Amino acid sequence: MIEKVGMKVRYNGFTYTVGEGFRNIFKNTKSSITSILTMICMMFLFGISFAIGVNVNSILEQVQMKQGMEVFIWDEVTQEQKDRFEQEIKALDGVNKVTYKNKQQALESMKERMPGNSDLWAGYEGENNIFPASFIVTLTDLNKNESVLTEIERIGAHIATEGRSKEVDLEIEETTIHDSLIKEIRNDDDVVSTLLAIANWIKIAIMVFFAILLVVSITIISNTIKLTVHARRKEISIMKYVGATNGFIRGPFIVEGIIIGLIAAIISILIVGILYEVIIAKLAETYVIQQMSVTLLRFFDIAKPVSLIYCLLGMGIGMLGSSMSMKKYLEV
């Protein structure tokens, strides 16, 4: 019997807290709307920064997958050595793709770069082809650029000198087929360094912006809810004097903050989602994006993390703002 009474009291306490939280929103319509609009503005700014961040990261990853190095090999390298060289490069940590370009394909590439010189290129056909074959190596992580390059040099020297007792100096300026399979490695170090620097700065900027936005949001929401609490300060004081616990008094206000946060989150998701699709569709048609040959993320691609972050952010800010605004009036 006592257990049933205890369960009923707990149930009534829970329903009172939730019910009062909902009633507070409708009782204080102006402050509730103000809080919701304030949170929508903050979440909209967060949505913009998040969308920019994930798209920049996505573009950098796509560009990164195309960046790498071109490893030119000597004409005397046998097919068996080429196959082994390719397989060992593919097995390296950080390597995304290895593409073999033969001498004819190298010549065709030069023709595409310098069209209109058909007579000139005709002299380099067949046995007169002076362009070396190569392996185009792209990376999964640009941070591993140096380590991959070093390993490729080691592999090229190892295969070329296998069976010999004399070690090869990898620091020599010019190699021969006797030293290494590799004739030359072309690597855009400046491009790689620039991409890494851009990625790091963007991550830092977004984290700083988000931190500032979070502090401002909590402060504004806290002050807005504080107006509601101030209007009910006498009621809170009476409840304290008759023995109500801080948790019992604070509960409805926290529920109110959570509900306001969820409402703001849902509205923000809809606004950001619609605007995002319109803007992305326009950007995808721009010359820069088309020249870069990259794909921008659709809202569907980021909807799940955005929705989760918005809901957690809305509830968290609402709950924290309510708790902070209640502190002063509970000290009776």
Buried (B, 14 or more C-beta within 10 A) or exposed (E): EEEEEEEEEEEEEEEEBBEBBEEBBEBBEEBBEBBBEBBBBBBBBBBBBBBBBBBBBBBBBBBBBBBBBBBBBBEEBEEEBBEBBBEBBEEBEBBBEBEBBBBEEBBBEEBEEEEEEEEEBEEBEEEEBEBBBBBBBBBBBBEBBEEBBEBBBBBBBBBBBEEEEEEBEBEEEEBEBEBBBBBEBEBBEEEBEEBBEBBEEBEEBBEEBBEEBBEEBBEBBBBBBBBBBEEBEEEBBEBBEEEEEBEBBBBBBBBBBBBBBBBBBBBBBEBBBEBBEEEBEEEEEEEEBEEEEBEBBEBEBBBEEBBEBBBEBBBBBBBBBBBBBBEEBBEE
